[in-house]
Amino acid sequence: MRTSASTRRKLISAAAVSAALFTAATTSVAVAQDSSGQEAAAPVPAAQTEAAPGTTAERLIVGYKSGASEAKSNKAAEADAAAKGKEAGEDLDFQRRLGSGAALVDLGENLTKRDVADVVAEYQADPQVAYVVPDRLNKPLATPNDTEYGKQWDLSEATAGMNVPGAWDVTTGSGVTVAVIDTGYVTHSDLGANIVAGYDFISDAKVGNDGNGRDSNPADPGDWTAANECASGDEASTSSWHGTHVAGTIAAVTNNGKGVAGIAHGAKVSPLRVLGKCGGFDSDIIDAITWASGGTVSGVPANTNVAKVINMSLGGGGACSTATQSAINAAVNRGTTVVVAAGNSNANAANFSPASCNNVISVAAADRQGNRSYYSNFGSVVDIAAPGGETNSVTSNGILSTLNSGAQGPSSESYEYYQGTSMAAPHIAGLAALMKSANASLTPAQIESAIKSNARTLPGTCSGGCGAGLADAAKTVQAVNGSSGGSTGGTTFTSTSAVAIPDNSSAIESSIAVSGRSGNAPSALQVGVDITHTYRGDLVIDLVAPDGSTYRLKSSSSDSADNVNTTYTVNASSETANGTWKLRVQDTAAQDTGRLNSWNLTF
């Protein structure tokens, strides 16, 4: 009899997660590496065989093309896993269907990177497989350090605060639910009134640390670890209560005579538990994204608290995978804004996920003086900066929020200063909730555009790029509410003339004449695209500026899903706004055709 995957699976080393995604309160960022000397996985790149740098994957996420029987039938996917395992000399086990439609396949135990590479190669050689990626490990992006509104410099301080109180004159976030995809929630009287039902998506009981797998209880039992529990050489760690800290920044109860104020304290938080001991897997996070935004996940009851905003203060090494990107795209298409932490490795965020995913708001951290925090990731994929703090020299320069004093399991409620992009992201998630409450018709693209358009120049410095600058809550909310001050970034020019896209042929173009603008286009020009197509991986999409300069929006890929219905962000600040802009679309492979239905530019 085959033992269960959870019984035979070793716990993946969280210490090997790229670039120390926790930022310690009193230590510099470090990179933990696995020195086990495992074999290289040629010709498959190492990133396709690892759950984290130096740690061999134990599960794969397999996406099948829409016409494949394995895309619809669990029995067919199970048979395919068995067949490919036999070819590769391994015992593969189909685990479950993810909310995105992909299959989760367990690889068994004690596989080398070369073994995993052999399995990956078998899937890649199958023309019915759209993608195969490792089930990567993610973990929280901050650690605790060590109750009162006056200590929340991040909300109102003139130098580098986010100007939140001015937004409260318009809205406090009522009517909006924010899903916090994190470690779950530990009871706290300064937050409990704003907590609504969530879900525990951790499928591995060891990671879950609560004695079971998935269930409707997202309570955080603690994520403490013993020395060497996650990886050889790891020190013991106490519980982080990370999700509760994040939730407090977003929606701590306010005007109740105690504790801290939440940015969107009229909103509700739905805690979705995906991180436990040593981290959490992409597959569980994908299902949480799907469910939070109103999608269907097999075996999980329908969500009665669909979120209009998702916060993910988590991450791992490597660029955004197709599996994660597909789940995010689907969530955004359902109308949910996705906010993610840029990461805490003082490195290019393009090399981290979900920070590098498209259709997200990727958030860097600023310190109390308005500089990029020493640990914060940076780069062109970063959209905006928000207060994340620095506690390495002065504890009170961190971000104060709700917590628990338990070193292992829950004890008494408390408040603590943390630092990290984990703390910066919920500032933007809270702002997105305020915006959605002020103007329910806003799309995720419009929310992102308005946040960027109304940002102020970072008071300090940011080497490497911090997006549009430091977010300004009051200016942004007033703009989307129609009050004075600020810009919605929402003047839209649209083409609704449908154009057929011929199969495997030359590119087609559609034009939009822009007039009445002054100066150059914005650094966050929004390009909305609506294309019907039976295999969108065939498509290459470019934006052509009035002077003929081209901006690649989408390259061809193995993405087998139908249609392109999304919004791209382009830094077009070097282009004159007025003139004729074009969208160029080409089908680069045979057998599928489509139609450009419409597209638009939002300045």
Stockholm file with secondary structure:
# STOCKHOLM 1.0

chainA/1-603         MRTSASTRRKLISAAAVSAALFTAATTSVAVAQDSSGQEAAAPVPAAQTEAAPGTTAERLIVGYKSGASEAKSNKAAEADAAAKGKEAGEDLDFQRRLGSGAALVDLGENLTKRDVADVVAEYQADPQVAYVVPDRLNKPLATPNDTEYGKQWDLSEATAGMNVPGAWDVTTGSGVTVAVIDTGYVTHSDLGANIVAGYDFISDAKVGNDGNGRDSNPADPGDWTAANECASGDEASTSSWHGTHVAGTIAAVTNNGKGVAGIAHGAKVSPLRVLGKCGGFDSDIIDAITWASGGTVSGVPANTNVAKVINMSLGGGGACSTATQSAINAAVNRGTTVVVAAGNSNANAANFSPASCNNVISVAAADRQGNRSYYSNFGSVVDIAAPGGETNSVTSNGILSTLNSGAQGPSSESYEYYQGTSMAAPHIAGLAALMKSANASLTPAQIESAIKSNARTLPGTCSGGCGAGLADAAKTVQAVNGSSGGSTGGTTFTSTSAVAIPDNSSAIESSIAVSGRSGNAPSALQVGVDITHTYRGDLVIDLVAPDGSTYRLKSSSSDSADNVNTTYTVNASSETANGTWKLRVQDTAAQDTGRLNSWNLTF
#=GR chainA/1-603 SS CCCCHHHHCCCCCGGGSTTCSSCCSSSCCCCCCCCSCCCCCTTSCGGGTEEETTEECSEEEEEECTTSGGGTCHHHHHHHHHHHHHHHTSCCEEEEECTTSCEEEECCSSCCHHHHHHHHHHHHTCTTEEEEEECCEEEESCEECCCCGGGCHHHHCTTTCCCCHHHHTTCCCTTCEEEEEESCBCCCTTTGGGBCCCEECCCCHHHHCSSSSSBSCCBCCCCCBCTTSSSTTCCCBCCCCHHHHHHHHHHCCCSSSSSCCCTTTTSEEEEEECCBTTBEEHHHHHHHHHHHTTCCCTTSCCCSSCCSEEEECEEEESSCCHHHHHHHHHHHHTTCEEEEECCSSSSBGGGEETTTCTTSEEEEEECTTSSBCTTCCBSTTCCEEEECCCCSSCGGGSEEEEEECCSSSCCSEEEEEEESHHHHHHHHHHHHHHHHHHCTTCCHHHHHHHHHHTCBCCSSCCTTCCTTCBCCHHHHHHHHHTCSSSCCCCCEEEECCCEEECTTCCCEEEEEEECSCCSBCCTTEEEEEEEEESCGGGEEEEEECTTSCEEEEECCCSCCCCCEEEEEEECCTTSBSSEEEEEEEEECSTTCCEEEEEEEEEC
#=GC SS_cons         CCCCHHHHCCCCCGGGSTTCSSCCSSSCCCCCCCCSCCCCCTTSCGGGTEEETTEECSEEEEEECTTSGGGTCHHHHHHHHHHHHHHHTSCCEEEEECTTSCEEEECCSSCCHHHHHHHHHHHHTCTTEEEEEECCEEEESCEECCCCGGGCHHHHCTTTCCCCHHHHTTCCCTTCEEEEEESCBCCCTTTGGGBCCCEECCCCHHHHCSSSSSBSCCBCCCCCBCTTSSSTTCCCBCCCCHHHHHHHHHHCCCSSSSSCCCTTTTSEEEEEECCBTTBEEHHHHHHHHHHHTTCCCTTSCCCSSCCSEEEECEEEESSCCHHHHHHHHHHHHTTCEEEEECCSSSSBGGGEETTTCTTSEEEEEECTTSSBCTTCCBSTTCCEEEECCCCSSCGGGSEEEEEECCSSSCCSEEEEEEESHHHHHHHHHHHHHHHHHHCTTCCHHHHHHHHHHTCBCCSSCCTTCCTTCBCCHHHHHHHHHTCSSSCCCCCEEEECCCEEECTTCCCEEEEEEECSCCSBCCTTEEEEEEEEESCGGGEEEEEECTTSCEEEEECCCSCCCCCEEEEEEECCTTSBSSEEEEEEEEECSTTCCEEEEEEEEEC
//
